[in-house]
């Protein structure tokens, strides 16, 4: 194989010694999008002395995700995640990952999502009821609180002894400090005890100790409380022994808190911003929720009928892609699109670049929910849009997230119109995903027409 394959060409613009490192640091989204436009299915970047392979073709990106035995999780970002949060679904590999996914998957089957939808609806309605006409809201914080509350009630039963407000506040601090720890350096400067670092360590310690205490309480009780933690704890191997140790339960719970809130809260916050600057889209959304809900909170049975609401969220996931790039490492020499990728090589791919490539999504900077009408979606190349990934490592809670986002957006939009604060322009904040830095908005009460 190796003698017949060629090596991917190095992308233009490499600088002496640095290669593409400066551009990758300063404007990674623009750089990765420019590689999409070269027409090369795979090309190489030079980051200092290291050669990194970038996959541009949507079909090949899909293949990289579907072949974990060839393109494995790895690299410095993944290893730092493992050091911080253990070996949960977000970082585990191989047979162990397949086993864990099979144990946890039943919680995200249809019946589980239907059960959780009632709680999602109640939380969204309670948030909407707590606002008053003309109130200035920090929408990014409101959505963070809602998403974390949804994850918390899915993992822990309502009667679990837990200071939920403190626990959620600690989770918010950890999520906020995660980017620096995963992407930052490892030298002495990175270990300086700054006030932000001390807050992070206190919050992480509270999170870990709380989860350990709850696991111990569940073990002692032995009852099925109908939540995700009970399901994982009561799972058994063929010999009747518990399928997961307390350490593994802890890692999985941490993984769900870290991964189960950010994408949802970020997407909802950006959606309210997009609605405020696209009044035609907002008017159509309000028309749909008025017709379907008539002012009541949305429930699971409404999700299918809220088709335009789903398209609005889908377009937000495209325009405000959650994360600039992901990476894998080749386990062995691999063929990809007719090119040789040597064993041990970093392989990058960018959903952001795919989602903003005009050759795939015409007029990509325009917010156009109707590009997701079924007749138009059929014309897209396979792999053109994968907001939750595909393959064995795809997000296990994608349908949970879709249900949560649709119910939350529709429930709030049925009662409120959120208007932008004049003179404020929200911007993406540096993070693993793409949270908004600040999104102050004014709540205006509306009534169903």
Secondary structure by P-SEA (a helix, b strand, c coil): cccccccccccccccccccaaaaaaccaaaaaaaaaacccccbbbbcccbbbbbbccaaaaaaaaacccccccccaaaaaaaacccccccccccaaaaaaaaaacccccaaaaaaaaaaaaaaaaaaaaacccccccaaaaaaaaaaaaaaaaaacccccccaaaaaaaaaaaaaaacccccccccccccccccaaaaaaaaaaaaaaaaaaaaaaaaaaaccccccaaaaaaacccccccccccaaaaaaaaaaaaacccaaaaaaaaaaaaaaaacaaaaaaaaaaaaaccccccccccccccaaaaaaaaaaaaaaaccccccbbbbcccccccccccccbbbbbbbaaaaaacccccccccccccccccaaaaaacccccccccccccccccaaaaaaaaaaaaaaaaaacbbbbccccbbbbbcccccccccbbbbbbbbbbcc
